[in-house]
Amino acid sequence: KSMIQIATRAIGLNFADIFTICGYYKAANEARRNNNSNDDGYFCPGLEFSGVVLHDHYDDDDSEAKKLLFSKGDRVFGFTRFGAYQDVVTTSKHYIRKLPNNWSFEEGASFLVNALTAWHGLVTVAGMPNFSDDNATKEKK
């Protein structure tokens, strides 16, 4: 069971979601055409969410001593490729993290897309060096 169910408590609404709803987002249009929809056959927008884990989730490796990754009731935030605007989100363990204790559900649900967009713009597009890397630090001097 690599998928985890989360009871949604907050969702993020951002520029990509507006483009999705208006039909301007190419990836969403492809998902609609490829029937990336829920059991009722309708497409649900939404990329980011926060909420509460519905069931204990253990690591799905082959070892006998399974590690508990998320417990029922854990507060988490995460990302999904569409479908976050639902009461329950089902997503991969790789796309959720535990919500910091001092964050609200709203803060968690609004973090990822904004942070990843900023990172993409600064690092990928603008070429900002990684200053934690020794080579980048040496080049800066």
C-alpha positions in Angstrom: 0.0 0.0 0.0 2.1 2.9 -1.2 -0.9 5.3 -1.3 -2.1 7.2 1.8 -5.6 8.6 2.4 -5.8 12.1 4.0 -8.9 13.8 5.2 -8.6 17.3 3.7 -8.7 20.2 6.1 -7.4 23.0 3.8 -6.5 23.4 0.1 -4.2 25.7 -1.7 -5.6 27.9 -4.4 -3.0 29.4 -6.8 -2.3 30.6 -10.3 -2.0 27.0 -11.7 -5.4 26.1 -10.2 -7.0 29.1 -11.9 -5.4 28.1 -15.2 -6.6 24.5 -14.7 -10.2 25.6 -14.1 -10.1 27.9 -17.1 -8.7 25.2 -19.4 -5.4 27.0 -20.0 -3.1 24.5 -18.2 -1.8 22.0 -20.7 -1.1 19.2 -18.1 -4.6 19.4 -16.7 -6.1 19.3 -20.2 -4.0 16.2 -20.9 -5.1 14.6 -17.6 -8.7 15.2 -18.6 -8.2 13.6 -22.0 -6.4 10.6 -20.4 -9.2 10.1 -18.0 -7.2 11.1 -14.9 -10.4 11.4 -12.9 -12.0 10.0 -9.8 -14.4 7.0 -9.6 -17.4 9.2 -10.7 -15.6 10.1 -14.0 -15.2 13.8 -13.3 -11.9 15.7 -13.2 -11.1 17.4 -9.9 -8.6 20.3 -9.8 -6.2 21.1 -6.9 -2.5 20.5 -6.4 -1.8 21.1 -2.7 -3.6 20.3 0.5 -3.2 19.6 4.2 -5.2 17.3 6.5 -5.2 14.3 8.7 -4.0 10.8 7.9 -6.9 8.4 8.0 -5.1 5.1 8.6 -1.7 4.0 9.9 0.7 3.7 7.0 3.8 1.4 7.1 6.8 1.4 4.8 6.1 -1.0 1.9 9.5 -2.5 1.7 10.0 -6.3 1.9 11.5 -6.5 5.4 9.5 -8.2 8.1 9.9 -5.3 10.5 7.8 -2.7 8.8 8.4 0.9 9.8 5.4 3.1 10.7 5.7 6.1 8.5 2.4 7.9 9.3 0.0 7.3 12.1 -3.8 7.7 12.0 -4.4 11.3 13.0 -1.0 12.7 11.9 -1.3 16.3 10.6 0.3 16.4 7.1 0.7 18.6 4.1 1.3 17.5 0.5 1.0 17.7 -3.2 -0.9 15.7 -5.8 -1.2 15.9 -9.5 -4.8 17.2 -9.4 -7.6 16.1 -7.2 -6.8 18.0 -4.0 -10.2 19.7 -4.0 -11.9 16.7 -2.4 -12.9 15.7 1.1 -10.3 12.8 1.0 -7.1 12.9 -1.0 -5.3 9.7 -1.9 -1.6 10.2 -2.7 1.8 8.7 -2.5 3.9 8.7 0.7 6.5 10.5 -1.3 4.3 13.6 -1.7 3.4 14.3 1.9 5.3 15.5 4.9 4.3 16.0 8.5 3.0 19.4 9.2 5.2 21.4 11.6 3.6 21.8 15.0 3.5 25.6 14.7 1.9 25.6 11.2 -1.9 25.8 10.6 -3.6 23.6 8.0 -3.9 26.7 5.9 -0.2 27.4 6.0 0.6 23.9 5.1 -1.8 23.8 2.2 -0.4 27.1 0.7 3.3 26.3 1.0 4.5 23.7 -1.6 3.4 25.2 -4.9 4.7 28.6 -4.0 8.0 27.3 -2.6 8.6 25.0 -5.6 7.7 27.8 -8.1 10.1 30.2 -6.4 12.9 27.5 -6.4 12.3 26.7 -10.0 12.5 30.4 -11.0 15.6 31.1 -8.9 17.6 27.9 -9.5 16.4 26.4 -12.8 15.5 29.5 -14.8 17.8 32.1 -13.3 20.7 29.7 -12.6 21.2 30.8 -9.0 24.1 28.7 -7.5 23.6 26.4 -4.6 25.7 28.2 -1.9 25.7 25.1 0.3 27.9 23.5 -2.3 31.7 24.0 -1.7 32.3 24.7 -5.4 29.7 27.5 -5.6 31.1 29.0 -2.4 34.6 29.0 -3.8 33.4 30.6 -7.1 31.7 33.4 -5.1 34.9 34.4 -3.4 
